């Protein structure tokens, strides 16, 4: 049965159908735990990475198996996790900034378009998985566009409103530059469509994607950015200033990070690129099982070094990535127990913690 299941997932790409067909709640069988995991649209990156993780967990008979579930995006995830029926059932992919915005700004005029109501829950972090830059930098082929402030009156393609980085955080950044739907043609479409629009010349600027880790040694170059590289056109990167990131953080009480990406890191990147970053996490409700949280973290810590050699999506993994941003206040108790046993918990002191809004 295990071999047949493994072959189905690998050959058929059927993880989402498989997961959807299983019980949407942590299931214990013969001492093992299966936990559905809310992710994002197929092709977003984490879906592939967590599918590989699931297969490895099944192969090695792990005490826990995460079951990837395709969703419309992280905005959907946090709203769904606001429902009490899901608190003990799921873990989910999210980000520090999204938790903060959902708690305090959901339903406000600034965020109602994306979050119709607040989700005032102090979700607990299990582990960090990626630092994401999409939505906090932009790309163009137009040499007359020097900064995002030059977007006014032009065509700008962003991700969907259900996508936190691609479609929501990019809007916060643009509004900090004075760019709004009232003065600019802003389109919310899928990453694949917006990338093709830029190549075809039917939009003037767009968002694109890469991920990184706290040591700034390993990089995830997303498929849309590779597609732009392959277009043969002179790709230009448009950074986001530290002043803009600081202004957003001050207004919203968020923990966007600002850094400068060295020249030559990204495809056709000839100059240093200032960008904003958010930290991506696996998280759960405080009521989620301590034992399940413990087993998830221990399973990932055990599998990840092998996965780094199996697939590019896991190349950025490190203990530091799992710990960066965690604190006694925000970590799930079961996850902390695992990190303490691993001897890694002291690494949290090296990074600013994700905070909850006051």
N, C-alpha and C positions, 0 to 999 in steps of 0.2 A: 504493500500500500504506500509506504513512504517513497519508494522508488518511482511509482506511478505518479504520485503527487509532485515530486521533484521534476519529472519530465514534463508534466503538464504546465508547470509554472515557467520553466525555462524555454520550452519549445513553443508554447502557445501564447506567451506573453499574457497569461491568464490570471495574474495575481489579483487584479481588481475584481474580476468575476468570482474568483475563488473566495476572496475575503468577503465579498458581499453575500455569498451563499452561506457563510458560517454565522453562528450566533453573534449578534452585536453586543456582546458582553464578555468580560473575562471568563473563560471556561477552564476549569480544572479537570484534568483526566489523567489518572495514573500518576498523580503527583506533579503533572506539568500544567502550565498556565498559558492560555492563548488570549491575547489582548488585541482587539481591533484598534487601529491607528489611523486617525483622520489626517489626511495629507493635503493634496492640492490637485490641480488638473494633471492628467497624464502628460508627460513630457516636461514637467516643471523642474525635474532634477531629483528632489527627495523621493518621488515615486520610484524611480529606478534604483536609487541608492538603498532604499528601505526594502525593496523587493529582493535585492541581493542579500541583504541582512536576513530577511525571513528565510530564504532558501538555505543559507548557512546554518541558521538556528535549527531548522528541520533536519538537515543532514547530520548535525552533531548531537541531536537529541537534547537540545538546550532545555533548561527548566522553564523557560518562557519563550514564547514565539509571538512576535509582533506581526499582525495581519494588516498590511497596507490597504487603505480605503481611499479611492479617488474621491475628491470633493471639488466644489467650485473654487476653493481658495481659502486662504487663512482668515479672511473676513467672515466667511461662512463658518469656519471652524469655531471661532470664539463665540459667535452667536449661538451655535448649536450647543456648545459646552456651557452656555448660560442656563440650559434647561436641566432641571434637577434629575430627570430620568437618565441623564448621561453621566452624572458625576462619578459613579462607581463603575461605569462600563468602559469608557474610552480613555486613551491617551491621545494627544493631538500635537501637531506641529504648529508652532506659533513664533512670536518674536517679542523681545522686551518692549519695544515701542507700542506694539499692538495691544498688549495687556494693559499698558498705561493709558492709552487712548480709550480703550473700551471701558475701563473703570470710571473715568472721569468725564469723558467728552462724548460718549455715545448719546444720541438724541439731541445734541446741541446744534445750533445753526451751522457751526463749523464742520461738524462731522455727520449730520443727519443723512446726507446723501449716501454715505457709506455704512454708517452704523445707526440705524433708526432709533435704537434704544441703548442705554448704558448696560454694561455687563459688569456690575460692581463686585467682582469676585477676585480674591487674591489667589490666583492659580499658582500652583507650586511647580517649580522647575525640576526636571529629571536630569537632563544633561544638555550641553550645547552641541550643535552639529555644524553650523556654518555661520560666518559673518557675511551678510549679503549687501551688495552695493547697488543693485538695480533700483531705479527710481531716485537715486541720489547722485546720478551723473547722466549726461545725455550725449547723443551722437548725431552727426549731420554730415552731409556731403557739400553743404553750402559754405564757401569760404567767407561770405559776408556776415555770417553768424559767429560772433566771438564769444558770447556768454548767453546763459538762459534769459537774461534781460532783453536780448535781441529777438526773442520769440514773439513779441507783441505784434498782433495782426497777421501772424503766419500760421501755417498748419503744423500742429504738433500731435504726434500719435503716442498715446500712453496705453498701459495695460487695462484690463477690465476693472470695474469698480469692486469686484469680489477679490481682487488680488492686492494684498497689502502694499507690497513694494512697487510693483509695476504700475498700479492704478491709483493708489491712495496716497502713499508717501510722496510720490512724484508730484501730486497736486499740491501738497503742503509746501514742497520745495519751490514750485513755480509761483505759488501765491506769495511766498517770501520775496520773490523777485518782481512782484507786481503783475504776474501773468495769470489771468483768470479766463473762464469761459465767456465772460462778457466782452473781453477785448482780443481774444485769440480763438482760432478754430482748433479746439482741443477734442481729439477723438479717443474714445475708450474702446479698444478692440483687443483681440488676442495678441500675444507676443509674436506668433508666426505672421499674422496679418500686418502688424505694424512694421515688422522688419521688411516684409515684401513691399509695403508702401514706400519705405525709404529708398529701397533699391530702385523701384520703378519711378521715383520722382514725384509721386502723388502726395507726399508729405515733405515738410522741410526739415524736421528734426524728430527724434524719437528716443525712447529709453532703450537700453540694452542691459546685458547681464554678465556679471562675474561674481564669484564667491571667493572667500579667502579664510585664513585662520590667524589667530593672534600673533604668531611668530613671523608672519609675512614672508614665509618661505615657500608655501605651496598655494597654488591658485586653481580655481575652477573657472575655466573659460566657457561660458554658455553657448549652446548651439546657435542662437540668434546672432551672437557676436562673431562666431566663426563664419556664419553665412554672409555677414557684412564684409568680413575680411576677404572671402572668396569672390565677392562681386567685382573686384578689380578696380573699384573706385577709390579715390583718395579720402579715406575715412578720417573724420576729425572728431576729437573728444572735447566735450564741454563740461568742465568741472563745476563743483559747487563750493563756494567759499566757506571758510570756518565761521565767518560772521553770520552767514545765513543759517548754518546748522545751530549755532549758539542762540540765534534769535528764535528759531523753532523750539528748541529745548526750553528756553525761558518762558515762552508763551504756553506750551502744552505740558510742561513738567516731564518731558521725555528724556531718554538717554541715547539719542543718536550720537554716534561717535564720528569724529572727523579725522581723516588721515590723508596722506599724500602718497599716491602709488608711483613708484619709481618709473622713469621712462624705460620703454622696452619690455615692460611686464605684460601688457596687453597687445593684441594684434595691431600693428601699424601705429603704435603709441610712441610718438617721437619726443614728447615732453612730459614732465611730471604732471600727474593728474590729481587734483584735490577732490575728494569724494566724501559723502556721508555713508555711514554703515549702520546696520542694525544687526543684532545678534539673534540667530535662530536657535530655537530650543525645542526639545520634546517636553511636554508639560502635562499636568493632570490636575484635577480638582483635589483640594485637601482631603476629601472623603475617599479618594482612591486608595486601594489596598496598599499598606506599607510593604507587605511581602511581595506583591507584584511589582511595585516600584523598585524594590531592592533587586529582584531577579532581573528586571529589565536592564538596570545599570550594570550589574555584574555580567550579564550576557553580552552587552555591547562592548564593555571593557575587554572581555575575553576574545570576542570575534574580530574586533576592529583591526588589530595588527595584521591579521591574515587578510582581511578585506582590502587593506591598503595595497596589497600585491595582486589582488584579483580584478580591481576595477578603479578607473580614474576618479570616480565620484567619492571614493574613500581615501584618496591620496592626502587630503588635507587633515585627516584625523590625527589627533594627539590628545593625551591626557589634559593638556592645557586648554584645548578647545572645549572639552567636555565640562571643565570647571569654570571657565571664564564667565564672570557675571553672577555666579551662584554665591549665596550667603546664608547664614543661619536663619535669616528672616524669610527668604524666598524659596529655599530648597524643600523638596518633599522629604519627610523624615526617612522614608525607606531608601531614597536615593542617597541621602547623607550617610546612612549606615553603610551602604556599599562603598562610598568614596573613602570613608574612614578606614574600613577594612583593607581597602586597596593601598592605603598609605598616601593618598593623593590630596586629601582635603585641604592641607595647608597651601596648596597652589591657589586657592581662592583669594588669598591675601594679595596676590600680584595684579589683580584686575578690579576695576570699579564694579560694584554690584548693581544688578538691576534693582531699582527701587520701586515701591508702590506709590502712587500719587497721594498727596495729603488732602 
